[in-house]
Amino acid sequence: MAVRLGSVEQTRRRLLADLGHEIRTPVATLEAYLEALEDGVATLDAATTELLRSQTRRLARLSDDIGSVSRAEEGQVRMDKRVVHPESVVTASADAVAEAYETKGVHLVRDIAIGLPTLSLDPERIGQVLGNLLDNALRHTPAGGTVTISATATASAETGGAELSVADTGDGIPAEHLRHVFERFYRVDASRDRAHGGSGIGLAIAKALVEAHGGQLTVSSPGIGQGATFQLILPCD
């Protein structure tokens, strides 16, 4: 019990420290520009207004993300589960990002097996998970690279279900970072700020949503520059 409580307290402290770090940059930017406006050094023109708005939007998104991951991890997200063919969710998710992939010059490959079992799931929530993984893969894959979204039946005949995966040929993840990937605010590349590398909360939300379906979300990577694969295992029931 003492060890568990100590771990919870350590997590709480890290969360608060990370949250403070996430808030510090936009607040500092707002403060600096407000002071410049007061001193007459800056002018409240269209460019400055847009910059200030971008920082307030950044704070608003952070607030929304924190609320979303808290609800998901506490099992308070409302699910609209129904019997669904997984290929329809995979196809819809790929269609939603196709234009962004084409614009960046990253190849999006679909590999959907025939005869997949139907699953009981919330298609919007699983679509949210796949959308997050596809966005993440696009962010970390350079032009000319490839991202493959696939769907196959699970190997286990006892439980049934489907395996959905998003694999890229991009940056890759060092071995020492793999176990932290799904932690809140964690970024493999610490130099990426929220504006360029996401909030660091998306994967935590994705993992919680998959687990709310009784499934698993895992990640693997051979190493730096060798891409990464995120795999969802979803049971039939």
C-alpha positions, -999 to 999 in steps of 0.1 A, spaced: 0 0 0 28 24 9 46 17 -23 14 22 -44 7 55 -26 42 67 -32 39 59 -69 6 78 -71 22 108 -53 52 107 -77 28 106 -107 8 135 -93 39 156 -88 52 148 -123 18 156 -138 17 190 -120 52 198 -131 44 188 -167 12 208 -167 31 238 -154 55 235 -182 28 232 -208 10 264 -195 42 284 -190 50 290 -227 17 305 -239 13 325 -207 48 339 -211 41 348 -247 8 366 -237 25 384 -209 54 396 -231 31 409 -259 8 426 -234 37 444 -218 50 454 -253 16 468 -262 14 487 -229 49 502 -235 41 511 -271 68 488 -285 42 467 -303 10 476 -322 -23 458 -319 -25 450 -356 -39 419 -373 -7 399 -370 -4 406 -332 -41 399 -326 -38 365 -344 -7 356 -324 -25 364 -291 -55 344 -302 -34 315 -311 -20 314 -276 -54 316 -260 -66 288 -283 -36 268 -272 -45 271 -236 -82 262 -244 -71 231 -263 -49 221 -234 -78 225 -210 -100 203 -233 -73 177 -236 -68 174 -199 -105 170 -193 -108 144 -220 -79 122 -208 -92 124 -172 -127 113 -182 -113 85 -204 -90 72 -177 -118 73 -151 -142 55 -174 -166 84 -176 -166 87 -214 -200 78 -228 -198 49 -252 -223 43 -280 -213 7 -287 -229 -13 -315 -220 -41 -338 -196 -28 -364 -175 -41 -393 -140 -29 -383 -131 -23 -420 -156 5 -421 -140 23 -392 -105 18 -407 -116 31 -442 -134 61 -427 -103 70 -406 -80 67 -437 -103 88 -458 -104 116 -432 -66 121 -434 -60 113 -471 -58 149 -482 -33 158 -454 -11 129 -464 -12 138 -501 -3 174 -492 28 164 -473 38 137 -498 35 107 -475 21 75 -489 -9 61 -471 -14 24 -476 -45 5 -466 -42 -33 -459 -75 -47 -448 -80 -84 -446 -111 -101 -460 -136 -117 -436 -129 -98 -404 -152 -105 -375 -178 -79 -364 -170 -61 -332 -190 -44 -305 -175 -9 -303 -181 28 -305 -171 36 -340 -166 73 -332 -143 66 -303 -122 40 -322 -122 64 -351 -108 90 -327 -80 66 -317 -71 58 -353 -73 94 -362 -48 103 -335 -24 75 -345 -26 85 -382 -20 122 -373 9 112 -351 24 90 -379 21 118 -404 38 142 -381 68 119 -376 71 106 -412 90 128 -438 78 133 -473 84 102 -494 78 79 -464 49 55 -460 23 49 -434 3 17 -435 -30 12 -417 -41 -24 -415 -67 -47 -401 -65 -84 -395 -83 -110 -374 -65 -118 -342 -45 -150 -340 -63 -163 -310 -92 -185 -319 -104 -185 -283 -111 -148 -279 -116 -137 -315 -115 -100 -324 -94 -79 -346 -60 -63 -347 -58 -28 -361 -24 -12 -366 -7 20 -379 29 15 -390 52 43 -403 86 45 -418 94 77 -399 115 89 -370 112 58 -348 113 56 -310 144 48 -289 139 17 -268 142 37 -235 112 58 -245 88 31 -255 74 24 -220 66 61 -215 49 68 -249 14 66 -234 21 88 -204 4 122 -202 25 151 -217 53 127 -226 72 135 -258 101 114 -272 115 146 -287 116 171 -258 124 199 -282 89 197 -298 65 222 -282 28 219 -281 24 240 -313 45 217 -333 45 183 -316 10 180 -301 0 182 -265 15 149 -254 -20 139 -242 -34 123 -274 -18 89 -269 -29 88 -233 -65 94 -244 -62 68 -272 -49 42 -247 -77 49 -223 -104 47 -250 -91 14 -263 -90 -1 -227 -125 11 -222 -134 -13 -250 -116 -41 -232 -88 -39 -257 -51 -31 -257 -30 -5 -274 8 -12 -277 37 4 -295 69 -11 -310 99 4 -328 132 -10 -340 148 23 -331 157 58 -343 149 63 -380 133 29 -384 96 38 -379 71 28 -353 40 6 -351 10 11 -329 -13 -19 -326 -49 -20 -313 -62 -54 -302 -100 -53 -299 -121 -83 -287 -153 -94 -303 -173 -88 -271 
